[in-house]
Amino acid sequence: MAQDRQQEAAEELAKIRGGEAPKKTKPDPEFCGDIGMKIARDGTWYYQGSPIKRIALSKLFSTVLRKEEDGVHYLVTPVEKVSVEVEDSPFVAVEMTVEGEGKDQALTFRTNLDDEVTADGEHPLSFRPEDDGSFTPFVRVRGALEARIARSVFYDLVELAAEKDSQLGIWSGGSFFAFPESE
């Protein structure tokens, strides 16, 4: 199934680039450069400056999106690899559901592209400090890909704050995620 999605994404990329998708797969696809793909801070995908209006196409591309050790985001299909400019994070967590409470609480986030992920040890919450002293929350979706938690969802998250060892934070999936300490 994942191979089918990768082939479908390869075919869509080939259409965008004006050609046919090669049918043979390579274990390590060749880097084909920058084709003008961008993901804006609000989660909108762009191709050569124009928004991709078909949400199904953005969802498809997101299935082959990776962030590699060099910090660059790439669309990686079995046949090619192209860079993607990402303004902030590739996903935005737009909804949160809560099951249980306290240490047994599980927070599940839905992204703008309908990925669902429960915050836990494999999908941690993290907090990036900002210049103004605030912090921006994220949840790991898969691999090194994160979703920035939308402001409205963050307000709901803060309402669930608990204290552990004199540190304020959030419980989810058996893990405690401490908020950064204010200075």
N, CA, C and O of each residue as an XYZ file, in Angstrom:
732
protein
N       0.820     -1.190      0.000
C       0.000      0.000      0.000
C       0.866      1.257      0.000
O       0.613      2.191     -0.762
N       1.890      1.278      0.859
C       2.785      2.445      0.877
C       3.504      2.567     -0.463
O       3.711      3.674     -0.959
N       3.886      1.426     -1.054
C       4.556      1.440     -2.351
C       3.627      2.007     -3.421
O       4.069      2.736     -4.309
N       2.313      1.665     -3.335
C       1.334      2.205     -4.286
C       1.240      3.720     -4.153
O       1.196      4.426     -5.161
N       1.209      4.238     -2.902
C       1.148      5.688     -2.684
C       2.403      6.362     -3.198
O       2.340      7.451     -3.769
N       3.549      5.714     -2.996
C       4.800      6.288     -3.492
C       4.791      6.348     -5.012
O       5.227      7.342     -5.592
N       4.299      5.295     -5.667
C       4.242      5.292     -7.126
C       3.257      6.349     -7.618
O       3.522      7.044     -8.599
N       2.109      6.467     -6.928
C       1.126      7.480     -7.302
C       1.712      8.880     -7.136
O       1.502      9.744     -7.988
N       2.446      9.108     -6.044
C       3.083     10.411     -5.831
C       4.142     10.658     -6.901
O       4.281     11.781     -7.385
N       4.887      9.620     -7.272
C       5.897      9.761     -8.322
C       5.244     10.158     -9.637
O       5.769     11.001    -10.364
N       4.097      9.553     -9.945
C       3.392      9.880    -11.182
C       2.864     11.312    -11.160
O       2.927     12.011    -12.170
N       2.337     11.756    -10.002
C       1.854     13.138     -9.886
C       3.005     14.125    -10.036
O       2.863     15.142    -10.715
N       4.156     13.833     -9.401
C       5.323     14.707     -9.543
C       5.769     14.768    -10.994
O       6.126     15.832    -11.500
N       5.746     13.625    -11.658
C       6.156     13.598    -13.066
C       5.213     14.443    -13.916
O       5.661     15.139    -14.828
N       3.916     14.391    -13.631
C       2.949     15.212    -14.366
C       3.245     16.690    -14.169
O       3.227     17.471    -15.120
N       3.517     17.065    -12.924
C       3.831     18.465    -12.626
C       5.066     18.900    -13.393
O       5.133     20.021    -13.899
N       6.048     18.000    -13.477
C       7.293     18.330    -14.162
C       7.175     18.158    -15.671
O       8.107     18.474    -16.410
N       6.021     17.653    -16.134
C       5.793     17.558    -17.574
C       6.319     16.309    -18.226
O       6.749     16.355    -19.379
N       6.301     15.205    -17.534
C       6.809     13.970    -18.132
C       6.131     12.752    -17.547
O       5.174     12.861    -16.781
N       6.633     11.602    -17.914
C       6.130     10.332    -17.415
C       6.979      9.888    -16.234
O       8.184     10.140    -16.197
N       6.356      9.237    -15.284
C       7.095      8.697    -14.144
C       7.781      7.400    -14.553
O       7.139      6.509    -15.108
N       9.072      7.285    -14.285
C       9.743      6.015    -14.568
C       9.119      4.906    -13.729
O       8.730      5.141    -12.584
N       9.021      3.726    -14.271
C       8.379      2.612    -13.576
C       9.351      1.843    -12.691
O       8.934      1.216    -11.717
N      10.645      1.881    -13.017
C      11.623      1.169    -12.201
C      11.941      1.982    -10.953
O      11.968      3.212    -10.987
N      12.176      1.292     -9.876
C      12.495      1.983     -8.636
C      13.981      1.833     -8.331
O      14.612      0.837     -8.687
N      14.516      2.841     -7.666
C      15.910      2.822     -7.238
C      15.925      2.810     -5.724
O      15.078      3.451     -5.102
N      16.874      2.091     -5.101
C      16.901      2.067     -3.645
C      17.180      3.445     -3.043
O      16.632      3.785     -1.994
N      18.010      4.220     -3.687
C      18.323      5.568     -3.219
C      18.037      6.519     -4.376
O      18.869      6.672     -5.271
N      16.857      7.165     -4.367
C      16.491      7.979     -5.528
C      17.434      9.155     -5.735
O      18.011      9.691     -4.789
N      17.571      9.537     -6.990
C      18.438     10.643     -7.376
C      17.818     11.977     -6.977
O      16.616     12.183     -7.148
N      18.643     12.888     -6.441
C      18.163     14.227     -6.112
C      17.970     14.992     -7.409
O      18.890     15.116     -8.217
N      16.761     15.502     -7.597
C      16.414     16.178     -8.846
C      16.318     17.693     -8.685
O      15.949     18.389     -9.631
N      16.639     18.208     -7.516
C      16.690     19.647     -7.312
C      15.431     20.242     -6.720
O      14.627     19.561     -6.085
N      15.288     21.532     -6.950
C      14.175     22.317     -6.434
C      13.197     22.550     -7.581
O      13.566     23.110     -8.614
N      11.950     22.121     -7.400
C      10.953     22.312     -8.457
C       9.929     23.382     -8.082
O       8.916     23.552     -8.762
N      10.206     24.106     -6.987
C       9.301     25.182     -6.592
C       8.189     24.759     -5.660
O       7.131     25.388     -5.643
N       8.401     23.701     -4.879
C       7.410     23.267     -3.890
C       7.673     24.002     -2.585
O       8.821     24.176     -2.177
N       6.594     24.431     -1.933
C       6.713     25.170     -0.675
C       5.513     24.843      0.197
O       4.403     24.648     -0.299
N       5.749     24.784      1.509
C       4.667     24.648      2.473
C       4.718     25.894      3.357
O       5.701     26.126      4.060
N       3.650     26.693      3.313
C       3.583     27.933      4.079
C       3.321     27.639      5.555
O       2.951     26.525      5.925
N       3.515     28.646      6.380
C       3.316     28.517      7.824
C       1.906     28.025      8.164
O       1.721     27.305      9.145
N       0.923     28.407      7.367
C      -0.458     27.999      7.649
C      -0.773     26.599      7.126
O      -1.910     26.143      7.244
N       0.220     25.906      6.548
C       0.028     24.539      6.060
C      -0.371     24.451      4.604
O      -0.558     23.348      4.090
N      -0.507     25.579      3.921
C      -0.863     25.562      2.499
C       0.341     25.127      1.668
O       1.450     25.626      1.860
N       0.118     24.205      0.753
C       1.152     23.740     -0.162
C       1.108     24.595     -1.425
O       0.034     24.946     -1.915
N       2.291     24.923     -1.945
C       2.411     25.733     -3.163
C       3.315     25.016     -4.161
O       4.258     24.315     -3.795
N       2.990     25.218     -5.428
C       3.865     24.775     -6.507
C       4.128     25.984     -7.391
O       3.199     26.547     -7.969
N       5.380     26.381     -7.498
C       5.830     27.528     -8.284
C       4.988     28.774     -8.003
O       4.566     29.479     -8.920
N       4.755     29.027     -6.711
C       4.070     30.233     -6.273
C       2.557     30.165     -6.234
O       1.919     31.070     -5.696
N       1.966     29.121     -6.785
C       0.507     28.984     -6.796
C       0.077     27.938     -5.770
O       0.690     26.874     -5.681
N      -0.969     28.227     -4.995
C      -1.425     27.236     -4.019
C      -1.965     25.988     -4.719
O      -2.609     26.067     -5.765
N      -1.686     24.849     -4.118
C      -2.259     23.590     -4.595
C      -3.640     23.502     -3.970
O      -3.766     23.323     -2.759
N      -4.667     23.627     -4.784
C      -6.036     23.708     -4.273
C      -6.678     22.351     -4.036
O      -7.651     22.239     -3.290
N      -6.131     21.321     -4.671
C      -6.668     19.968     -4.460
C      -6.060     19.391     -3.190
O      -4.904     18.968     -3.185
N      -6.844     19.374     -2.111
C      -6.350     18.882     -0.824
C      -5.864     17.439     -0.948
O      -4.916     17.043     -0.269
N      -6.505     16.653     -1.809
C      -6.093     15.257     -1.991
C      -4.663     15.178     -2.528
O      -3.922     14.257     -2.181
N      -4.275     16.124     -3.361
C      -2.920     16.143     -3.900
C      -1.908     16.504     -2.807
O      -0.840     15.896     -2.724
N      -2.240     17.485     -1.976
C      -1.358     17.834     -0.853
C      -1.221     16.651      0.096
O      -0.125     16.361      0.576
N      -2.333     15.966      0.368
C      -2.289     14.779      1.237
C      -1.382     13.714      0.638
O      -0.582     13.099      1.342
N      -1.513     13.502     -0.669
C      -0.689     12.506     -1.345
C       0.785     12.860     -1.231
O       1.603     12.011     -0.877
N       1.130     14.114     -1.529
C       2.528     14.526     -1.420
C       3.034     14.386      0.010
O       4.193     14.030      0.226
N       2.176     14.662      0.987
C       2.625     14.586      2.382
C       3.026     13.167      2.776
O       3.806     12.985      3.711
N       2.504     12.158      2.075
C       2.853     10.774      2.409
C       4.281     10.430      2.018
O       4.840      9.454      2.518
N       4.882     11.220      1.127
C       6.271     10.956      0.721
C       7.207     12.080      1.175
O       8.338     12.187      0.701
N       6.723     12.912      2.096
C       7.533     14.009      2.628
C       8.444     13.488      3.730
O       8.025     12.701      4.579
N       9.700     13.939      3.706
C      10.682     13.568      4.730
C      11.516     14.774      5.095
O      11.728     15.674      4.282
N      11.984     14.780      6.327
C      12.975     15.763      6.762
C      14.222     14.952      7.091
O      14.209     14.076      7.955
N      15.298     15.268      6.378
C      16.511     14.476      6.551
C      17.468     15.151      7.520
O      17.218     16.262      7.988
N      18.555     14.474      7.812
C      19.527     14.953      8.793
C      20.098     16.322      8.460
O      20.548     17.039      9.353
N      20.085     16.691      7.188
C      20.593     18.014      6.796
C      19.589     19.125      7.107
O      19.852     20.296      6.836
N      18.424     18.750      7.683
C      17.402     19.724      8.049
C      16.502     20.138      6.901
O      15.592     20.946      7.086
N      16.746     19.592      5.714
C      15.959     19.940      4.526
C      14.813     18.949      4.379
O      14.954     17.756      4.652
N      13.681     19.476      3.942
C      12.521     18.639      3.645
C      12.576     18.225      2.176
O      12.948     19.015      1.308
N      12.199     16.974      1.914
C      12.209     16.430      0.559
C      10.940     15.630      0.309
O      10.388     15.025      1.228
N      10.483     15.630     -0.928
C       9.516     14.644     -1.388
C      10.361     13.525     -1.965
O      11.157     13.747     -2.877
N      10.190     12.317     -1.433
C      11.015     11.185     -1.853
C      10.106     10.071     -2.345
O       9.357      9.472     -1.573
N      10.186      9.804     -3.643
C       9.445      8.700     -4.240
C      10.456      7.613     -4.590
O      11.658      7.819     -4.429
N       9.995      6.478     -5.060
C      10.956      5.434     -5.430
C      11.906      5.854     -6.558
O      12.950      5.230     -6.748
N      11.552      6.910     -7.309
C      12.354      7.256     -8.478
C      13.024      8.618     -8.430
O      13.946      8.872     -9.205
N      12.582      9.505     -7.535
C      13.222     10.810     -7.479
C      13.050     11.455     -6.114
O      12.244     11.024     -5.289
N      13.830     12.496     -5.910
C      13.843     13.223     -4.651
C      13.960     14.702     -4.992
O      14.891     15.110     -5.685
N      12.998     15.520     -4.497
C      13.024     16.955     -4.746
C      12.896     17.689     -3.408
O      12.233     17.212     -2.487
N      13.537     18.847     -3.320
C      13.479     19.615     -2.081
C      12.161     20.379     -1.988
O      11.544     20.718     -2.998
N      11.754     20.638     -0.758
C      10.540     21.383     -0.463
C      10.905     22.455      0.559
O      11.478     22.150      1.604
N      10.575     23.701      0.261
C      10.787     24.780      1.235
C       9.643     24.727      2.245
O       8.471     24.704      1.868
N       9.994     24.708      3.527
C       8.995     24.674      4.585
C       9.217     25.893      5.470
O      10.270     26.032      6.093
N       8.213     26.784      5.523
C       8.359     28.021      6.291
C       8.512     27.775      7.785
O       9.336     28.418      8.436
N       7.729     26.852      8.337
C       7.768     26.627      9.779
C       7.760     25.140     10.079
O       8.755     24.597     10.558
N       6.660     24.484      9.805
C       6.554     23.031      9.930
C       5.613     22.569      8.820
O       4.776     23.343      8.354
N       5.744     21.328      8.399
C       4.935     20.884      7.264
C       3.456     20.665      7.586
O       2.619     20.609      6.685
N       3.144     20.542      8.875
C       1.765     20.287      9.274
C       1.348     21.285     10.352
O       2.185     21.885     11.026
N       0.043     21.444     10.495
C      -0.528     22.240     11.579
C      -1.534     21.345     12.293
O      -2.438     20.797     11.663
N      -1.379     21.197     13.612
C      -2.348     20.435     14.406
C      -3.550     21.339     14.639
O      -3.453     22.335     15.355
N      -4.679     20.994     14.036
C      -5.850     21.867     14.042
C      -6.952     21.402     14.993
O      -7.946     22.099     15.194
N      -6.764     20.218     15.574
C      -7.783     19.678     16.471
C      -7.129     18.738     17.463
O      -6.152     18.060     17.145
N      -7.682     18.705     18.678
C      -7.155     17.807     19.711
C      -8.325     17.126     20.409
O      -9.310     17.776     20.757
N      -8.214     15.813     20.612
C      -9.191     15.094     21.422
C      -8.478     14.563     22.652
O      -7.291     14.240     22.612
N      -9.221     14.480     23.741
C      -8.665     14.064     25.029
C      -9.405     12.827     25.500
O     -10.636     12.790     25.521
N      -8.637     11.814     25.879
C      -9.213     10.621     26.501
C      -8.526     10.427     27.833
O      -7.304     10.548     27.927
N      -9.288     10.131     28.853
C      -8.733      9.907     30.182
C      -8.332     11.207     30.843
O      -8.651     12.298     30.369
N      -7.617     11.060     31.962
C      -7.146     12.251     32.676
C      -5.906     11.919     33.476
O      -5.576     10.755     33.703
N      -5.218     12.987     33.903
C      -3.994     12.818     34.681
C      -2.951     12.028     33.921
O      -2.776     12.216     32.717
N      -2.252     11.139     34.625
C      -1.187     10.334     34.011
C      -1.717      9.381     32.936
O      -0.963      8.930     32.074
N      -3.004      9.080     32.993
C      -3.611      8.164     32.016
C      -4.201      8.886     30.809
O      -4.856      8.276     29.963
N      -3.961     10.175     30.743
C      -4.510     10.996     29.662
C      -3.815     10.688     28.327
O      -2.613     10.427     28.284
N      -4.587     10.723     27.257
C      -4.048     10.571     25.902
C      -4.583     11.707     25.049
O      -5.795     11.883     24.924
N      -3.674     12.477     24.461
C      -4.041     13.600     23.601
C      -3.771     13.218     22.155
O      -2.634     12.923     21.787
N      -4.801     13.224     21.349
C      -4.673     12.885     19.934
C      -4.910     14.145     19.113
O      -5.908     14.845     19.285
N      -3.971     14.412     18.220
C      -4.031     15.606     17.385
C      -4.353     15.213     15.956
O      -3.860     14.204     15.450
N      -5.194     16.028     15.301
C      -5.476     15.866     13.872
C      -4.837     17.043     13.158
O      -4.990     18.194     13.567
N      -4.120     16.740     12.084
C      -3.447     17.797     11.336
C      -4.342     18.347     10.237
O      -5.413     17.810      9.956
N      -3.884     19.419      9.631
C      -4.594     20.035      8.508
C      -4.737     19.081      7.320
O      -5.576     19.310      6.449
N      -3.930     18.013      7.272
C      -4.036     17.029      6.191
C      -4.589     15.698      6.705
O      -4.409     14.651      6.083
N      -5.266     15.764      7.852
C      -5.990     14.641      8.446
C      -5.125     13.508      8.979
O      -5.629     12.403      9.182
N      -3.836     13.747      9.213
C      -3.034     12.771      9.950
C      -3.497     12.826     11.399
O      -3.818     13.902     11.903
N      -3.537     11.688     12.070
C      -3.852     11.669     13.492
C      -2.684     11.052     14.231
O      -2.131     10.031     13.822
N      -2.320     11.696     15.331
C      -1.187     11.223     16.123
C      -1.469     11.488     17.595
O      -1.937     12.563     17.970
N      -1.176     10.488     18.423
C      -1.326     10.630     19.864
C       0.041     10.954     20.454
O       1.013     10.236     20.219
N       0.109     12.030     21.215
C       1.374     12.420     21.846
C       1.778     11.341     22.857
O       1.003     10.953     23.731
N       3.023     10.874     22.701
C       3.583      9.860     23.591
C       5.092      9.873     23.421
O       5.638     10.809     22.837
N       5.765      8.862     23.915
C       7.227      8.809     23.822
C       7.750      8.818     22.394
O       8.819      9.372     22.139
N       7.020      8.215     21.450
C       7.440      8.209     20.048
C       6.999      9.449     19.290
O       7.571      9.790     18.255
N       5.990     10.115     19.804
C       5.421     11.315     19.175
C       5.366     12.421     20.232
O       4.287     12.826     20.665
N       6.543     12.904     20.638
C       6.582     13.852     21.752
C       6.068     15.241     21.400
O       6.072     15.665     20.245
N       5.628     15.927     22.444
C       5.357     17.350     22.344
C       6.686     18.057     22.569
O       7.490     17.620     23.393
N       6.920     19.132     21.853
C       8.129     19.933     22.062
C       7.730     21.404     21.999
O       6.654     21.749     21.512
N       8.602     22.248     22.493
C       8.286     23.663     22.594
C       9.481     24.477     22.131
O      10.564     24.391     22.711
N       9.280     25.269     21.080
C      10.343     26.113     20.546
C      10.241     27.501     21.169
O       9.201     28.151     21.061
N      11.315     27.966     21.823
C      11.279     29.319     22.380
C      11.295     30.366     21.270
O      11.979     30.209     20.259
N      10.532     31.434     21.478
C      10.461     32.530     20.511
C      11.186     33.750     21.076
O      11.433     33.830     22.279
N      11.519     34.688     20.214
C      12.258     35.891     20.607
C      11.528     36.725     21.657
O      12.162     37.404     22.464
N      10.199     36.674     21.649
C       9.424     37.496     22.586
C       9.246     36.844     23.958
O       8.526     37.372     24.805
N       9.900     35.697     24.183
C       9.800     35.013     25.470
C       8.719     33.949     25.510
O       8.653     33.172     26.463
N       7.869     33.899     24.490
C       6.836     32.863     24.425
C       7.445     31.591     23.833
O       8.642     31.541     23.550
N       6.627     30.587     23.653
C       7.099     29.367     22.993
C       6.010     28.830     22.083
O       4.822     29.051     22.313
N       6.434     28.124     21.046
C       5.515     27.530     20.074
C       5.530     26.019     20.273
O       6.598     25.407     20.255
N       4.358     25.407     20.463
C       4.285     23.962     20.677
C       4.202     23.177     19.361
O       3.626     23.636     18.375
N       4.788     21.999     19.382
C       4.786     21.088     18.235
C       4.514     19.670     18.725
O       4.742     19.357     19.894
N       4.034     18.828     17.843
C       3.927     17.404     18.099
C       4.552     16.685     16.909
O       4.313     17.057     15.760
N       5.355     15.653     17.183
C       5.969     14.885     16.101
C       4.912     14.001     15.452
O       4.181     13.282     16.133
N       4.844     14.065     14.133
C       3.861     13.297     13.375
C       4.455     11.951     12.953
O       3.892     10.896     13.248
N       5.593     11.997     12.262
C       6.297     10.775     11.854
C       7.709     11.151     11.459
O       7.957     12.251     10.966
N       8.633     10.226     11.679
C      10.037     10.531     11.386
C      10.444     11.799     12.096
O      10.237     11.930     13.302
N      11.024     12.745     11.360
C      11.411     14.038     11.930
C      10.401     15.128     11.590
O      10.679     16.312     11.783
N       9.231     14.740     11.086
C       8.209     15.709     10.692
C       7.333     16.091     11.885
O       6.866     15.235     12.635
N       7.127     17.387     12.037
C       6.338     17.881     13.153
C       5.150     18.699     12.665
O       5.127     19.201     11.541
N       4.171     18.811     13.545
C       3.028     19.701     13.318
C       3.088     20.804     14.363
O       3.203     20.536     15.560
N       3.009     22.043     13.900
C       2.887     23.167     14.835
C       1.462     23.125     15.357
O       0.517     22.976     14.583
N       1.308     23.254     16.645
C      -0.017     23.210     17.247
C      -0.653     24.591     17.105
O      -0.115     25.591     17.581
N      -1.810     24.626     16.441
C      -2.524     25.883     16.203
C      -2.845     26.569     17.525
O      -3.032     25.911     18.548
N      -2.905     27.884     17.491
C      -3.129     28.670     18.710
C      -4.386     28.229     19.458
O      -4.350     28.075     20.679
N      -5.496     28.025     18.748
C      -6.739     27.629     19.419
C      -6.585     26.275     20.120
O      -7.124     26.074     21.208
N      -5.857     25.358     19.504
C      -5.616     24.042     20.094
C      -4.668     24.181     21.282
O      -4.821     23.487     22.287
N      -3.696     25.070     21.167
C      -2.764     25.294     22.272
C      -3.497     25.805     23.504
O      -3.162     25.410     24.620
N      -4.487     26.674     23.330
C      -5.266     27.158     24.477
C      -5.961     25.989     25.176
O      -6.000     25.935     26.406
N      -6.505     25.059     24.399
C      -7.114     23.859     24.990
C      -6.065     23.018     25.712
O      -6.334     22.461     26.776
N      -4.881     22.930     25.134
C      -3.782     22.166     25.729
C      -3.382     22.756     27.080
O      -3.194     22.022     28.051
N      -3.254     24.068     27.140
C      -2.840     24.739     28.374
C      -3.845     24.490     29.504
O      -3.458     24.389     30.668
N      -5.124     24.394     29.160
C      -6.138     24.120     30.179
C      -5.932     22.764     30.847
O      -6.430     22.535     31.949
N      -5.204     21.869     30.191
C      -4.957     20.530     30.733
C      -3.631     20.435     31.497
O      -3.232     19.351     31.923
N      -2.960     21.564     31.664
C      -1.648     21.568     32.322
C      -1.730     20.959     33.720
O      -2.698     21.145     34.458
N      -0.682     20.233     34.043
C      -0.555     19.598     35.358
C       0.854     19.876     35.879
O       1.724     20.345     35.145
N       1.054     19.579     37.139
C       2.369     19.799     37.733
C       3.002     18.463     38.091
O       2.346     17.567     38.622
N       4.288     18.350     37.789
C       5.069     17.169     38.168
C       6.422     17.670     38.629
O       7.115     18.364     37.884
N       6.805     17.326     39.851
C       8.091     17.755     40.406
C       8.301     19.261     40.246
O       9.366     19.704     39.816
N       7.295     20.029     40.590
C       7.313     21.499     40.530
C       7.468     22.048     39.109
O       7.843     23.207     38.933
N       7.189     21.242     38.118
C       7.281     21.663     36.710
C       5.896     21.555     36.088
O       5.221     20.535     36.229
N       5.480     22.602     35.404
C       4.190     22.610     34.724
C       4.343     21.962     33.344
O       5.314     22.229     32.637
N       3.392     21.119     32.967
C       3.457     20.453     31.670
C       2.184     19.695     31.363
O       1.131     19.959     31.942
N       2.293     18.754     30.450
C       1.150     17.997     29.934
C       1.454     16.502     29.979
O       2.546     16.068     29.610
N       0.483     15.726     30.431
C       0.568     14.274     30.360
C      -0.118     13.788     29.079
O      -1.185     14.280     28.713
N       0.497     12.830     28.414
C      -0.151     12.155     27.289
C       0.590     10.865     26.988
O       1.820     10.834     26.946
N      -0.162      9.819     26.781
C       0.424      8.543     26.390
C       1.460      8.024     27.374
O       2.410      7.355     26.968
N       1.296      8.319     28.663
C       2.226      7.853     29.685
C       3.486      8.693     29.819
O       4.364      8.365     30.617
N       3.587      9.768     29.054
C       4.765     10.648     29.125
C       4.349     12.025     29.626
O       3.227     12.480     29.402
N       5.287     12.672     30.310
C       5.066     14.040     30.779
C       5.933     14.966     29.940
O       7.140     14.762     29.810
N       5.298     15.989     29.372
C       5.998     16.949     28.528
C       5.991     18.296     29.232
O       4.967     18.977     29.294
N       7.155     18.671     29.761
C       7.274     19.897     30.556
C       7.279     21.129     29.658
O       7.933     21.155     28.614
N       6.536     22.151     30.087
C       6.600     23.433     29.421
C       7.965     24.057     29.702
O       8.541     23.800     30.758
N       8.495     24.864     28.791
C       9.758     25.536     29.079
C       9.574     26.490     30.261
O       8.507     27.069     30.461
N      10.625     26.629     31.014
C      10.565     27.537     32.149
C      10.711     28.975     31.654
O      11.538     29.273     30.792
N       9.880     29.863     32.226
C       9.976     31.267     31.836
C      11.150     31.919     32.555
O      11.531     31.536     33.661
N      11.697     32.905     31.887
C      12.894     33.560     32.436
C      12.530     34.786     33.211
O      13.410     35.463     33.743
